[in-house]
């Protein structure tokens, strides 16, 4: 087991400033905290602070996503259930539901539901919403029931996974280009689905208009010969702006004013801005008026996590929230944690929903690029709970909806990152998260805690290099704030949450 620092390290009376403390002093001065430092902190690698007295932005929560169909073009003869519930017993399904929505589970605040392009054969034809969404609806229905038992509301965002074949210029489900002449019919397609879900008791809050819209290179030059793996289409920035206004009009006509519109989901935030989607919306007053939420995926490396597009849109509409609506689980490594930290601290988002929480990799065409979901369904009709389940639980339990994001900082180059979620309008206590991305080394951390409790309960998940799980989601001691500081030795490859206790 990895040793942890005792919360009551001996403190000598004499002040002694180390190099890392000298690096932190200018930061604290800028924050108005003065030069008062910790008393002699021995073996200090890193200094940090968490300021619960300052709110950066509201926090809407973490979420989950069950993916049923993602690739099949023929549901009748080639049905698909990527989430895997269809090959499990009811007992197993209920066990997974409990792991996600139960009293000791992830307890997400948000759910993403896809609308695939197979629900209507031609404009005006009958909609087939129920037949092709059995297991996704089962997952959401059970989640709503479990969450309601704890008086926890769930919000739903539904994403058009891809336009139906009749709504593309190629008149083929694998075609590239949405047809502007079919925008009204495509809006009706989305509205019918939303009405169906709400009639079934599913509280849809947002409608997202596309999935990974910016990749125009997955087709031949004429828009045929699809080389991708999802129900994608290439939406130009101008098409995104136009269709948001069309969808807004149709939602309002059907009395769905409470359902907000989003610009769809590029592969990452860098693409969202660099491919001009944020610019096209800002330049179109009607599109900006129609947009109620900023959305994007966050696949890729750290350098594609940027706040540029979000900041541009917020400069024109400051109240906009931004949600990550999919990102990779990595390879049971620290990639997922890295993505979460960077999206909150750098992109300045208000919520995060990773890619599918339960996966049956064998049904994914070719090679599954995201094989490390918390729940993995195997072909022998069993399932496994992966290490990412316990890492993600650190975030979902610390960052409950209704909380607020608070400022954090740590000395540069440490490999240690922090997140802070103040109580806000929730009933949950202040909490901060400490992440160590380092493969081999522990870190001695002195955390200046401002504006909150004097005592914290720690819960930790950790793993060895080589992906072997050491701690799942386990109690890691009680820590006191002494002279304004909480002292903690951070294990390698670990995520630790500190929950405030008392005042």
MIFI-208531 format. One record per residue (C-alpha): residue in one letter; z, x, y. Coordinates in steps of 0.5 Angstrom, whole numbers, plus 2048, in hexadecimal, padded with zeros to 3 digits. Each point is the difference from the previous one (the first is absolute). Example, Ala and Ser with C-alpha at 12.3 -4.5 7.8 and 13.67 -1.06 7.14 Angstrom:
! MIFI-208531
<site resn="A" Z="810" X="819" Y="7F7"/>
<site resn="S" Z="7FE" X="802" Y="807"/>
//
This chain:
! MIFI-208531
<site resn="X" Z="800" X="800" Y="800"/>
<site resn="X" Z="7FF" X="802" Y="807"/>
<site resn="X" Z="806" X="802" Y="804"/>
<site resn="X" Z="801" X="7FC" Y="806"/>
<site resn="X" Z="804" X="802" Y="806"/>
<site resn="X" Z="807" X="7FD" Y="801"/>
<site resn="X" Z="801" X="7FB" Y="806"/>
<site resn="X" Z="806" X="804" Y="803"/>
<site resn="X" Z="7FE" X="807" Y="800"/>
<site resn="X" Z="805" X="804" Y="804"/>
<site resn="X" Z="7FF" X="800" Y="807"/>
<site resn="X" Z="803" X="806" Y="804"/>
<site resn="X" Z="802" X="800" Y="807"/>
<site resn="X" Z="7FB" X="805" Y="803"/>
<site resn="X" Z="7F9" X="7FE" Y="802"/>
<site resn="X" Z="7FB" X="804" Y="7FE"/>
<site resn="X" Z="7F8" X="7FF" Y="801"/>
<site resn="X" Z="7FB" X="802" Y="7FB"/>
<site resn="X" Z="7F9" X="801" Y="801"/>
<site resn="X" Z="7FE" X="7F9" Y="7FD"/>
<site resn="X" Z="805" X="7FD" Y="805"/>
<site resn="X" Z="7FD" X="803" Y="806"/>
<site resn="X" Z="7FA" X="7FD" Y="7FE"/>
<site resn="X" Z="803" X="7F9" Y="800"/>
<site resn="X" Z="803" X="801" Y="807"/>
<site resn="X" Z="7FA" X="7FF" Y="804"/>
<site resn="X" Z="7FF" X="7F9" Y="7FC"/>
<site resn="X" Z="807" X="7FE" Y="801"/>
<site resn="X" Z="800" X="801" Y="807"/>
<site resn="X" Z="7F9" X="7FC" Y="801"/>
<site resn="X" Z="804" X="7FA" Y="7FD"/>
<site resn="X" Z="806" X="801" Y="805"/>
<site resn="X" Z="804" X="802" Y="7FA"/>
<site resn="X" Z="803" X="806" Y="804"/>
<site resn="X" Z="801" X="807" Y="7FD"/>
<site resn="X" Z="806" X="7FE" Y="7FB"/>
<site resn="X" Z="7FF" X="803" Y="7FA"/>
<site resn="X" Z="803" X="800" Y="7F9"/>
<site resn="X" Z="806" X="804" Y="7FE"/>
<site resn="X" Z="7FE" X="806" Y="7FC"/>
<site resn="X" Z="7FB" X="7FD" Y="7FB"/>
<site resn="X" Z="800" X="805" Y="7FA"/>
<site resn="X" Z="7F9" X="801" Y="7FC"/>
<site resn="X" Z="7FC" X="7FC" Y="805"/>
<site resn="X" Z="7F9" X="800" Y="7FF"/>
<site resn="X" Z="7FE" X="7FA" Y="804"/>
<site resn="X" Z="803" X="7FB" Y="806"/>
<site resn="X" Z="7FE" X="7F9" Y="801"/>
<site resn="X" Z="802" X="7FA" Y="804"/>
<site resn="X" Z="7FF" X="7F9" Y="7FF"/>
<site resn="X" Z="801" X="7FB" Y="806"/>
<site resn="X" Z="802" X="7F9" Y="7FE"/>
<site resn="X" Z="801" X="7FF" Y="807"/>
<site resn="X" Z="7F9" X="800" Y="802"/>
<site resn="X" Z="7FB" X="7FB" Y="7FD"/>
<site resn="X" Z="7F9" X="802" Y="800"/>
<site resn="X" Z="7FC" X="7FA" Y="7FD"/>
<site resn="X" Z="802" X="7FA" Y="7FB"/>
<site resn="X" Z="7FF" X="801" Y="7F9"/>
<site resn="X" Z="7FD" X="7FA" Y="7FB"/>
<site resn="X" Z="802" X="804" Y="7FA"/>
<site resn="X" Z="7FD" X="802" Y="7F9"/>
<site resn="X" Z="7FB" X="7FD" Y="7FC"/>
<site resn="X" Z="7FD" X="7FF" Y="7F9"/>
<site resn="X" Z="7F9" X="7FE" Y="7FE"/>
<site resn="X" Z="7FE" X="7FD" Y="7F9"/>
<site resn="X" Z="7F8" X="801" Y="7FE"/>
<site resn="X" Z="7FD" X="7FC" Y="7FB"/>
<site resn="X" Z="7F8" X="801" Y="802"/>
<site resn="X" Z="7FD" X="806" Y="803"/>
<site resn="X" Z="7FA" X="801" Y="7FD"/>
<site resn="X" Z="7FD" X="7FB" Y="7FB"/>
<site resn="X" Z="7FA" X="7FC" Y="802"/>
<site resn="X" Z="800" X="7FB" Y="7FB"/>
<site resn="X" Z="807" X="7FD" Y="7FF"/>
<site resn="X" Z="7FE" X="7FB" Y="7FA"/>
<site resn="X" Z="7FD" X="806" Y="7FC"/>
<site resn="X" Z="804" X="806" Y="802"/>
<site resn="X" Z="807" X="7FE" Y="803"/>
<site resn="X" Z="804" X="805" Y="803"/>
<site resn="X" Z="808" X="801" Y="801"/>
<site resn="X" Z="801" X="806" Y="803"/>
<site resn="X" Z="808" X="7FF" Y="801"/>
<site resn="X" Z="800" X="7FF" Y="7F8"/>
<site resn="X" Z="805" X="7FA" Y="800"/>
<site resn="X" Z="7FB" X="7FC" Y="7FB"/>
<site resn="X" Z="801" X="805" Y="7FA"/>
<site resn="X" Z="808" X="7FF" Y="801"/>
<site resn="X" Z="805" X="7FB" Y="7FD"/>
<site resn="X" Z="803" X="7FC" Y="805"/>
<site resn="X" Z="807" X="803" Y="7FF"/>
<site resn="X" Z="7FC" X="807" Y="802"/>
<site resn="X" Z="7FD" X="7FD" Y="806"/>
<site resn="X" Z="807" X="7FD" Y="802"/>
<site resn="X" Z="803" X="807" Y="7FF"/>
<site resn="X" Z="7FB" X="803" Y="805"/>
<site resn="X" Z="801" X="7FA" Y="805"/>
<site resn="X" Z="807" X="802" Y="800"/>
<site resn="X" Z="7FF" X="807" Y="801"/>
<site resn="X" Z="7FC" X="7FE" Y="806"/>
<site resn="X" Z="803" X="7FA" Y="803"/>
<site resn="X" Z="807" X="800" Y="7FD"/>
<site resn="X" Z="807" X="801" Y="802"/>
<site resn="X" Z="7FF" X="807" Y="7FE"/>
<site resn="X" Z="7F9" X="801" Y="801"/>
<site resn="X" Z="7FB" X="802" Y="806"/>
<site resn="X" Z="801" X="7FA" Y="804"/>
<site resn="X" Z="7FA" X="800" Y="804"/>
<site resn="X" Z="7FF" X="7FC" Y="806"/>
<site resn="X" Z="7F8" X="800" Y="800"/>
<site resn="X" Z="7FB" X="7FE" Y="7FB"/>
<site resn="X" Z="7F8" X="802" Y="800"/>
<site resn="X" Z="7FC" X="7FB" Y="7FD"/>
<site resn="X" Z="7F8" X="802" Y="7FF"/>
<site resn="X" Z="7FB" X="7FA" Y="800"/>
<site resn="X" Z="7FA" X="803" Y="7FC"/>
<site resn="X" Z="7F9" X="7FE" Y="801"/>
<site resn="X" Z="7FF" X="7FB" Y="7FA"/>
<site resn="X" Z="804" X="7FA" Y="802"/>
<site resn="X" Z="7F9" X="7FC" Y="802"/>
<site resn="X" Z="7F9" X="801" Y="7FE"/>
<site resn="X" Z="7FC" X="7FD" Y="806"/>
<site resn="X" Z="802" X="7FE" Y="807"/>
<site resn="X" Z="803" X="7F8" Y="7FF"/>
<site resn="X" Z="801" X="801" Y="7F8"/>
<site resn="X" Z="807" X="7FF" Y="7FD"/>
<site resn="X" Z="805" X="805" Y="801"/>
<site resn="X" Z="803" X="803" Y="7FA"/>
<site resn="X" Z="807" X="803" Y="803"/>
<site resn="X" Z="805" X="7FF" Y="7FA"/>
<site resn="X" Z="7FC" X="802" Y="7FA"/>
<site resn="X" Z="7FF" X="807" Y="802"/>
<site resn="X" Z="806" X="801" Y="803"/>
<site resn="X" Z="805" X="7FE" Y="7FB"/>
<site resn="X" Z="804" X="807" Y="7FF"/>
<site resn="X" Z="800" X="801" Y="808"/>
<site resn="X" Z="803" X="7FA" Y="801"/>
<site resn="X" Z="805" X="800" Y="7FB"/>
<site resn="X" Z="803" X="807" Y="802"/>
<site resn="X" Z="800" X="7FD" Y="807"/>
<site resn="X" Z="803" X="7F9" Y="7FE"/>
<site resn="X" Z="806" X="804" Y="7FC"/>
<site resn="X" Z="801" X="804" Y="806"/>
<site resn="X" Z="801" X="7FB" Y="805"/>
<site resn="X" Z="805" X="7FC" Y="7FB"/>
<site resn="X" Z="804" X="807" Y="7FF"/>
<site resn="X" Z="800" X="801" Y="808"/>
<site resn="X" Z="802" X="7F9" Y="802"/>
<site resn="X" Z="806" X="801" Y="7FB"/>
<site resn="X" Z="802" X="805" Y="805"/>
<site resn="X" Z="7FE" X="7FD" Y="806"/>
<site resn="X" Z="7FB" X="805" Y="801"/>
<site resn="X" Z="7F9" X="7FE" Y="803"/>
<site resn="X" Z="7FA" X="803" Y="7FE"/>
<site resn="X" Z="7FA" X="800" Y="804"/>
<site resn="X" Z="7F9" X="800" Y="7FD"/>
<site resn="X" Z="7F9" X="804" Y="803"/>
<site resn="X" Z="7FA" X="7FE" Y="7FC"/>
<site resn="X" Z="7FA" X="805" Y="800"/>
<site resn="X" Z="7F9" X="7FE" Y="7FF"/>
<site resn="X" Z="7FE" X="805" Y="7FB"/>
<site resn="X" Z="7F9" X="7FF" Y="801"/>
<site resn="X" Z="7FB" X="7FB" Y="802"/>
<site resn="X" Z="7FD" X="7FC" Y="7FB"/>
<site resn="X" Z="7F9" X="802" Y="7FE"/>
<site resn="X" Z="7FD" X="7FA" Y="804"/>
<site resn="X" Z="803" X="803" Y="806"/>
<site resn="X" Z="7FD" X="806" Y="800"/>
<site resn="X" Z="7F9" X="802" Y="803"/>
<site resn="X" Z="7FE" X="802" Y="7F9"/>
<site resn="X" Z="802" X="7FA" Y="7FD"/>
<site resn="X" Z="803" X="804" Y="7FA"/>
<site resn="X" Z="808" X="801" Y="7FF"/>
<site resn="X" Z="7FF" X="807" Y="800"/>
<site resn="X" Z="7FC" X="800" Y="806"/>
<site resn="X" Z="802" X="804" Y="806"/>
<site resn="X" Z="7FF" X="7FC" Y="807"/>
<site resn="X" Z="804" X="7FA" Y="802"/>
<site resn="X" Z="7FB" X="7FA" Y="803"/>
<site resn="X" Z="802" X="7FE" Y="807"/>
<site resn="X" Z="7FC" X="7FA" Y="7FE"/>
<site resn="X" Z="805" X="7FE" Y="7FB"/>
<site resn="X" Z="806" X="802" Y="804"/>
<site resn="X" Z="802" X="7F8" Y="801"/>
<site resn="X" Z="7FF" X="7FF" Y="7F8"/>
<site resn="X" Z="804" X="806" Y="7FF"/>
<site resn="X" Z="806" X="7FE" Y="805"/>
<site resn="X" Z="800" X="7F9" Y="7FC"/>
<site resn="X" Z="801" X="804" Y="7F9"/>
<site resn="X" Z="806" X="804" Y="803"/>
<site resn="X" Z="803" X="7FA" Y="803"/>
<site resn="X" Z="7FF" X="7FC" Y="7FA"/>
<site resn="X" Z="804" X="805" Y="7FC"/>
<site resn="X" Z="805" X="800" Y="805"/>
<site resn="X" Z="801" X="7F9" Y="800"/>
<site resn="X" Z="801" X="800" Y="7F9"/>
<site resn="X" Z="805" X="805" Y="800"/>
<site resn="X" Z="804" X="7FD" Y="805"/>
<site resn="X" Z="800" X="7F9" Y="7FC"/>
<site resn="X" Z="802" X="804" Y="7FA"/>
<site resn="X" Z="806" X="802" Y="804"/>
<site resn="X" Z="7FE" X="807" Y="802"/>
<site resn="X" Z="802" X="802" Y="807"/>
<site resn="X" Z="7F9" X="803" Y="802"/>
<site resn="X" Z="802" X="804" Y="807"/>
<site resn="X" Z="7F9" X="804" Y="801"/>
<site resn="X" Z="7F9" X="800" Y="7FE"/>
<site resn="X" Z="7FD" X="807" Y="7FF"/>
<site resn="X" Z="7F8" X="800" Y="800"/>
<site resn="X" Z="7FE" X="806" Y="7FC"/>
<site resn="X" Z="802" X="805" Y="7FB"/>
<site resn="X" Z="7FE" X="807" Y="802"/>
<site resn="X" Z="7FA" X="7FE" Y="805"/>
<site resn="X" Z="7FE" X="807" Y="803"/>
<site resn="X" Z="7FD" X="803" Y="7FA"/>
<site resn="X" Z="7F8" X="7FF" Y="800"/>
<site resn="X" Z="7FE" X="806" Y="7FC"/>
<site resn="X" Z="802" X="7FC" Y="7F9"/>
<site resn="X" Z="7F9" X="7FD" Y="800"/>
<site resn="X" Z="7F9" X="802" Y="800"/>
<site resn="X" Z="7FD" X="800" Y="807"/>
<site resn="X" Z="7FD" X="7F9" Y="7FF"/>
<site resn="X" Z="807" X="7FD" Y="7FE"/>
<site resn="X" Z="800" X="800" Y="7F9"/>
<site resn="X" Z="802" X="804" Y="7FA"/>
<site resn="X" Z="807" X="7FF" Y="801"/>
<site resn="X" Z="804" X="807" Y="7FE"/>
<site resn="X" Z="807" X="7FE" Y="802"/>
<site resn="X" Z="805" X="7FD" Y="7FC"/>
<site resn="X" Z="803" X="7FA" Y="804"/>
<site resn="X" Z="7FD" X="7FA" Y="803"/>
<site resn="X" Z="7FE" X="803" Y="806"/>
<site resn="X" Z="7FB" X="7FF" Y="806"/>
<site resn="X" Z="7FF" X="804" Y="806"/>
<site resn="X" Z="802" X="7FD" Y="806"/>
<site resn="X" Z="7FE" X="803" Y="807"/>
<site resn="X" Z="805" X="800" Y="805"/>
<site resn="X" Z="7FC" X="7FA" Y="804"/>
<site resn="X" Z="800" X="7FC" Y="7FA"/>
<site resn="X" Z="807" X="801" Y="7FF"/>
<site resn="X" Z="801" X="7FE" Y="807"/>
<site resn="X" Z="7FC" X="7FA" Y="800"/>
<site resn="X" Z="803" X="7FD" Y="7F9"/>
<site resn="X" Z="807" X="800" Y="802"/>
<site resn="X" Z="7FE" X="7FB" Y="806"/>
<site resn="X" Z="7FC" X="7FC" Y="7FB"/>
<site resn="X" Z="806" X="800" Y="7FB"/>
<site resn="X" Z="805" X="7FE" Y="806"/>
<site resn="X" Z="7FC" X="7FA" Y="802"/>
<site resn="X" Z="7FF" X="7FD" Y="7F9"/>
<site resn="X" Z="808" X="801" Y="7FF"/>
<site resn="X" Z="801" X="7FD" Y="806"/>
<site resn="X" Z="7FC" X="7FA" Y="7FE"/>
<site resn="X" Z="803" X="7FF" Y="7FA"/>
<site resn="X" Z="807" X="800" Y="803"/>
<site resn="X" Z="802" X="807" Y="7FE"/>
<site resn="X" Z="802" X="803" Y="806"/>
<site resn="X" Z="806" X="803" Y="7FD"/>
<site resn="X" Z="7FC" X="805" Y="7FC"/>
<site resn="X" Z="7FE" X="806" Y="803"/>
<site resn="X" Z="7F9" X="804" Y="800"/>
<site resn="X" Z="800" X="808" Y="7FF"/>
<site resn="X" Z="7FA" X="804" Y="800"/>
<site resn="X" Z="7FF" X="802" Y="7F9"/>
<site resn="X" Z="802" X="806" Y="7FC"/>
<site resn="X" Z="7FD" X="807" Y="801"/>
<site resn="X" Z="802" X="806" Y="7FB"/>
<site resn="X" Z="804" X="803" Y="805"/>
<site resn="X" Z="803" X="800" Y="807"/>
<site resn="X" Z="7FB" X="806" Y="802"/>
<site resn="X" Z="7FA" X="7FC" Y="7FE"/>
<site resn="X" Z="802" X="7FA" Y="803"/>
<site resn="X" Z="800" X="803" Y="807"/>
<site resn="X" Z="7FB" X="806" Y="7FF"/>
<site resn="X" Z="7FB" X="7FA" Y="7FD"/>
<site resn="X" Z="801" X="7FC" Y="807"/>
<site resn="X" Z="803" X="7FA" Y="7FD"/>
<site resn="X" Z="806" X="801" Y="805"/>
<site resn="X" Z="7FB" X="801" Y="806"/>
<site resn="X" Z="7FB" X="7FA" Y="7FE"/>
<site resn="X" Z="806" X="7FB" Y="800"/>
<site resn="X" Z="803" X="803" Y="806"/>
<site resn="X" Z="7F9" X="7FF" Y="804"/>
<site resn="X" Z="800" X="7F9" Y="7FD"/>
<site resn="X" Z="805" X="7FB" Y="804"/>
<site resn="X" Z="7FF" X="7FA" Y="7FB"/>
<site resn="X" Z="801" X="805" Y="7FA"/>
<site resn="X" Z="806" X="803" Y="803"/>
<site resn="X" Z="803" X="7F9" Y="801"/>
<site resn="X" Z="7FE" X="7FE" Y="7F9"/>
<site resn="X" Z="804" X="806" Y="7FD"/>
<site resn="X" Z="807" X="7FF" Y="7FE"/>
<site resn="X" Z="801" X="806" Y="7FC"/>
<site resn="X" Z="7FE" X="807" Y="7FF"/>
<site resn="X" Z="7FE" X="802" Y="7F9"/>
<site resn="X" Z="7FE" X="806" Y="7FC"/>
<site resn="X" Z="800" X="803" Y="7FA"/>
<site resn="X" Z="803" X="807" Y="800"/>
<site resn="X" Z="7FD" X="804" Y="7FA"/>
<site resn="X" Z="7FF" X="808" Y="801"/>
<site resn="X" Z="804" X="806" Y="802"/>
<site resn="X" Z="805" X="800" Y="806"/>
<site resn="X" Z="7FA" X="802" Y="805"/>
<site resn="X" Z="7FD" X="7F9" Y="800"/>
<site resn="X" Z="807" X="7FD" Y="802"/>
<site resn="X" Z="7FF" X="7FF" Y="807"/>
<site resn="X" Z="802" X="7FB" Y="806"/>
<site resn="X" Z="7FA" X="800" Y="804"/>
<site resn="X" Z="7FD" X="7F9" Y="7FE"/>
<site resn="X" Z="807" X="7FD" Y="800"/>
<site resn="X" Z="801" X="803" Y="807"/>
<site resn="X" Z="7FA" X="7FE" Y="803"/>
<site resn="X" Z="800" X="7F9" Y="7FE"/>
<site resn="X" Z="808" X="7FF" Y="802"/>
<site resn="X" Z="7FE" X="803" Y="807"/>
<site resn="X" Z="7FC" X="7F9" Y="800"/>
<site resn="X" Z="804" X="7FC" Y="7FC"/>
<site resn="X" Z="807" X="803" Y="800"/>
<site resn="X" Z="804" X="7FB" Y="7FB"/>
<site resn="X" Z="7FB" X="801" Y="7FA"/>
<site resn="X" Z="803" X="803" Y="7FA"/>
<site resn="X" Z="7FD" X="804" Y="7FB"/>
<site resn="X" Z="800" X="800" Y="7F9"/>
<site resn="X" Z="7FE" X="805" Y="7FA"/>
<site resn="X" Z="7FD" X="7FB" Y="7FB"/>
<site resn="X" Z="7FF" X="805" Y="7FA"/>
<site resn="X" Z="801" X="808" Y="7FF"/>
<site resn="X" Z="800" X="804" Y="7FA"/>
<site resn="X" Z="806" X="801" Y="7FB"/>
<site resn="X" Z="7FE" X="807" Y="7FF"/>
<site resn="X" Z="801" X="803" Y="7F9"/>
<site resn="X" Z="808" X="7FF" Y="800"/>
<site resn="X" Z="800" X="806" Y="805"/>
<site resn="X" Z="803" X="7FF" Y="807"/>
<site resn="X" Z="7F9" X="7FE" Y="803"/>
<site resn="X" Z="802" X="7F9" Y="801"/>
<site resn="X" Z="807" X="802" Y="803"/>
<site resn="X" Z="7FB" X="804" Y="805"/>
<site resn="X" Z="7FC" X="7FA" Y="801"/>
<site resn="X" Z="806" X="7FC" Y="802"/>
<site resn="X" Z="803" X="805" Y="805"/>
<site resn="X" Z="7FA" X="801" Y="803"/>
<site resn="X" Z="7FD" X="7F9" Y="801"/>
<site resn="X" Z="807" X="7FE" Y="803"/>
<site resn="X" Z="802" X="806" Y="804"/>
<site resn="X" Z="7F8" X="802" Y="802"/>
<site resn="X" Z="7FC" X="7FA" Y="800"/>
<site resn="X" Z="806" X="7FC" Y="803"/>
<site resn="X" Z="7FF" X="7FA" Y="7FB"/>
<site resn="X" Z="804" X="7FA" Y="7FF"/>
<site resn="X" Z="7FF" X="7FF" Y="7F8"/>
<site resn="X" Z="7FD" X="803" Y="7FA"/>
<site resn="X" Z="7FD" X="7FD" Y="7FA"/>
<site resn="X" Z="7FE" X="805" Y="7FB"/>
<site resn="X" Z="7FB" X="7FF" Y="7FA"/>
<site resn="X" Z="801" X="7FC" Y="7FA"/>
<site resn="X" Z="807" X="800" Y="7FE"/>
<site resn="X" Z="7FE" X="7FE" Y="7F9"/>
<site resn="X" Z="7FA" X="804" Y="7FD"/>
<site resn="X" Z="7FD" X="7FF" Y="7F9"/>
<site resn="X" Z="7FB" X="807" Y="801"/>
<site resn="X" Z="7FC" X="7FF" Y="7FA"/>
<site resn="X" Z="7FC" X="7FA" Y="803"/>
<site resn="X" Z="7FE" X="804" Y="806"/>
<site resn="X" Z="7F9" X="802" Y="800"/>
<site resn="X" Z="7FF" X="807" Y="7FF"/>
<site resn="X" Z="806" X="804" Y="802"/>
<site resn="X" Z="806" X="7FD" Y="803"/>
<site resn="X" Z="801" X="804" Y="807"/>
<site resn="X" Z="807" X="7FD" Y="801"/>
<site resn="X" Z="804" X="800" Y="7F9"/>
<site resn="X" Z="807" X="801" Y="802"/>
<site resn="X" Z="802" X="7F9" Y="802"/>
<site resn="X" Z="808" X="7FE" Y="7FF"/>
<site resn="X" Z="7FE" X="7FC" Y="7FA"/>
<site resn="X" Z="7FB" X="802" Y="7FB"/>
<site resn="X" Z="7FD" X="7FB" Y="7FB"/>
<site resn="X" Z="7FE" X="804" Y="7FA"/>
<site resn="X" Z="7FA" X="7FD" Y="7FB"/>
<site resn="X" Z="805" X="7FF" Y="7FA"/>
<site resn="X" Z="803" X="7FA" Y="804"/>
<site resn="X" Z="806" X="804" Y="803"/>
<site resn="X" Z="802" X="803" Y="807"/>
<site resn="X" Z="803" X="806" Y="803"/>
<site resn="X" Z="804" X="801" Y="806"/>
<site resn="X" Z="7FE" X="806" Y="804"/>
<site resn="X" Z="804" X="805" Y="804"/>
<site resn="X" Z="7FC" X="7FD" Y="806"/>
<site resn="X" Z="804" X="7F9" Y="7FF"/>
<site resn="X" Z="807" X="804" Y="802"/>
<site resn="X" Z="7FD" X="803" Y="806"/>
<site resn="X" Z="7FD" X="7FA" Y="803"/>
<site resn="X" Z="806" X="7FC" Y="7FF"/>
<site resn="X" Z="803" X="805" Y="805"/>
<site resn="X" Z="7FC" X="7FE" Y="805"/>
<site resn="X" Z="7FF" X="7F9" Y="7FF"/>
<site resn="X" Z="808" X="7FF" Y="7FF"/>
<site resn="X" Z="801" X="804" Y="807"/>
<site resn="X" Z="7FB" X="7FD" Y="804"/>
<site resn="X" Z="801" X="7F9" Y="7FF"/>
<site resn="X" Z="7FC" X="7FB" Y="804"/>
<site resn="X" Z="803" X="7FE" Y="807"/>
<site resn="X" Z="803" X="807" Y="801"/>
<site resn="X" Z="7FD" X="805" Y="805"/>
<site resn="X" Z="7FD" X="807" Y="800"/>
<site resn="X" Z="805" X="805" Y="804"/>
<site resn="X" Z="7FE" X="807" Y="802"/>
<site resn="X" Z="801" X="806" Y="7FB"/>
<site resn="X" Z="7FF" X="808" Y="801"/>
<site resn="X" Z="801" X="806" Y="7FC"/>
<site resn="X" Z="7FF" X="807" Y="801"/>
<site resn="X" Z="7F8" X="802" Y="7FF"/>
<site resn="X" Z="7FE" X="803" Y="7F9"/>
<site resn="X" Z="806" X="7FE" Y="7FC"/>
<site resn="X" Z="7FC" X="7FB" Y="7FB"/>
<site resn="X" Z="805" X="7FB" Y="801"/>
<site resn="X" Z="7FE" X="7F9" Y="804"/>
<site resn="X" Z="805" X="7FB" Y="802"/>
<site resn="X" Z="7FF" X="7F8" Y="801"/>
<site resn="X" Z="805" X="7FC" Y="804"/>
<site resn="X" Z="800" X="7F8" Y="7FF"/>
<site resn="X" Z="805" X="7FD" Y="805"/>
<site resn="X" Z="803" X="7F9" Y="7FE"/>
<site resn="X" Z="7FC" X="7FC" Y="806"/>
<site resn="X" Z="800" X="7F9" Y="7FE"/>
<site resn="X" Z="801" X="801" Y="7F9"/>
<site resn="X" Z="807" X="7FF" Y="7FC"/>
<site resn="X" Z="7FF" X="807" Y="7FD"/>
<site resn="X" Z="804" X="806" Y="802"/>
<site resn="X" Z="7FD" X="806" Y="804"/>
<site resn="X" Z="7FD" X="805" Y="7FB"/>
<site resn="X" Z="7FC" X="806" Y="800"/>
<site resn="X" Z="7FC" X="804" Y="7FB"/>
<site resn="X" Z="7FF" X="807" Y="7FF"/>
<site resn="X" Z="7FA" X="803" Y="7FC"/>
<site resn="X" Z="800" X="807" Y="7FD"/>
<site resn="X" Z="7F8" X="801" Y="7FF"/>
<site resn="X" Z="802" X="808" Y="7FD"/>
<site resn="X" Z="7FE" X="801" Y="7F9"/>
<site resn="X" Z="805" X="806" Y="7FF"/>
<site resn="X" Z="806" X="800" Y="805"/>
<site resn="X" Z="806" X="7FC" Y="803"/>
<site resn="X" Z="801" X="7FF" Y="807"/>
<site resn="X" Z="807" X="801" Y="804"/>
<site resn="X" Z="7FF" X="7FA" Y="805"/>
<site resn="X" Z="805" X="7FF" Y="806"/>
<site resn="X" Z="7FE" X="7F9" Y="803"/>
<site resn="X" Z="802" X="7FD" Y="806"/>
<site resn="X" Z="801" X="7F9" Y="800"/>
<site resn="X" Z="800" X="7FC" Y="806"/>
<site resn="X" Z="803" X="7F9" Y="801"/>
<site resn="X" Z="802" X="7FD" Y="7FA"/>
<site resn="X" Z="805" X="801" Y="7FA"/>
<site resn="X" Z="805" X="806" Y="7FF"/>
<site resn="X" Z="7FF" X="7FF" Y="7F8"/>
<site resn="X" Z="7FA" X="7FF" Y="7FC"/>
<site resn="X" Z="7FE" X="7FF" Y="7F8"/>
<site resn="X" Z="7FB" X="804" Y="7FD"/>
<site resn="X" Z="7FB" X="7FE" Y="7FB"/>
<site resn="X" Z="7FB" X="805" Y="7FD"/>
<site resn="X" Z="7FA" X="800" Y="7FC"/>
<site resn="X" Z="7FD" X="807" Y="7FE"/>
<site resn="X" Z="7FC" X="804" Y="7FB"/>
<site resn="X" Z="7FE" X="807" Y="7FE"/>
<site resn="X" Z="7FA" X="804" Y="801"/>
<site resn="X" Z="7FB" X="7FD" Y="7FB"/>
<site resn="X" Z="802" X="7F9" Y="801"/>
<site resn="X" Z="806" X="7FF" Y="7FB"/>
<site resn="X" Z="805" X="7FB" Y="803"/>
<site resn="X" Z="807" X="803" Y="801"/>
<site resn="X" Z="803" X="7FA" Y="804"/>
<site resn="X" Z="7FD" X="7F9" Y="800"/>
<site resn="X" Z="804" X="7FC" Y="806"/>
<site resn="X" Z="807" X="802" Y="7FF"/>
<site resn="X" Z="806" X="801" Y="804"/>
<site resn="X" Z="801" X="807" Y="804"/>
<site resn="X" Z="806" X="7FF" Y="803"/>
<site resn="X" Z="804" X="7FE" Y="807"/>
<site resn="X" Z="7FE" X="804" Y="806"/>
<site resn="X" Z="804" X="801" Y="806"/>
<site resn="X" Z="7FE" X="801" Y="807"/>
<site resn="X" Z="804" X="806" Y="803"/>
<site resn="X" Z="800" X="802" Y="807"/>
<site resn="X" Z="7F9" X="7FC" Y="801"/>
<site resn="X" Z="7FD" X="803" Y="7F9"/>
<site resn="X" Z="7FF" X="7FE" Y="7F9"/>
<site resn="X" Z="7FF" X="806" Y="7FC"/>
<site resn="X" Z="7FC" X="800" Y="7FA"/>
<site resn="X" Z="7FC" X="804" Y="7FB"/>
<site resn="X" Z="7F9" X="7FD" Y="7FE"/>
<site resn="X" Z="7FE" X="801" Y="7F9"/>
<site resn="X" Z="7F9" X="802" Y="7FF"/>
<site resn="X" Z="7FB" X="7FB" Y="7FF"/>
<site resn="X" Z="805" X="7FA" Y="802"/>
<site resn="X" Z="800" X="7FA" Y="804"/>
<site resn="X" Z="807" X="7FE" Y="802"/>
<site resn="X" Z="802" X="7FA" Y="804"/>
<site resn="X" Z="807" X="800" Y="804"/>
<site resn="X" Z="802" X="7F9" Y="801"/>
<site resn="X" Z="805" X="7FF" Y="806"/>
<site resn="X" Z="807" X="7FD" Y="7FE"/>
<site resn="X" Z="805" X="7FD" Y="805"/>
<site resn="X" Z="800" X="802" Y="808"/>
//
